[in-house]
Amino acid sequence: MLKTEQDPKVIDQIASLKDQHKQEMTKLKSSLKMTIQKNEKEDAAKRKSSQPAEVNDSVEIVRIDGSSSSKPKKTSEEEELNDKMAEELFGPVFETQRDCLAIIDRLNIKAEETLEIGAESAEMLRAQREQLLAIDRKMDELGSNTKRAGRELTSLMRKLATDKLIVVVFILLTLVIIAAVIIRVVVYFTKEKDKNNK
């Protein structure tokens, strides 16, 4: 007989793997989004901190010895240069992170498709297992029917042999009775004939 206990376990394992995969992908996706947002905020904060409040203001630098000197703030050309440099530095990082998110989304879709195919395969295997079990039961029934038919055939052969024996005995008895009647008739006629001859 085939075992059916493993079939629900396989389906449960596939479902739990699917849930675990979804949770892990959600965590990874959210952590990457948070990292992208954090990097974008830091970049924006750096840009804001590098922008002067007023163009003509000067920043006072206090040295360790206590003396101070004033230095003019960055001009708009310097700011544009800083923005370009920041974009050149951080642009590829952000693009890579977006690409990673897109790759993770595609991997998530592929993994879900794979899990669905696995679930369908498990369902097909379960159906085939049920078919095999039904065939196995029918074969067992057929085997028991064959054994029963063999026993009935043997008993029928015995009955036929017994019936033949009874018929043979009956025929022999009939022949013996007929022979006895013939012998009596012959004896009777011979006695009558002898009496007539005398």
Protein Blocks (a to p, Z undefined) as FASTA:
>chain_A
ZZfklmmmmmmmmmmmmmmmmmmmmmmmmmmmmmmmmmmmmmmmmmmmmpcfbfkbccdd
ddfkopacddddddfklmmmmmmmmmmmmmmmmmmmmmmmmmmmmmmmmmmmmmmmmmmm
mmmmmmmmmmmmmmmmmmmmmmmmmmmmmmmmmmmmmmmmmmmmmmmmmmmmmmmmmmmm
mmmmmmmmmmmmmmmmZZ
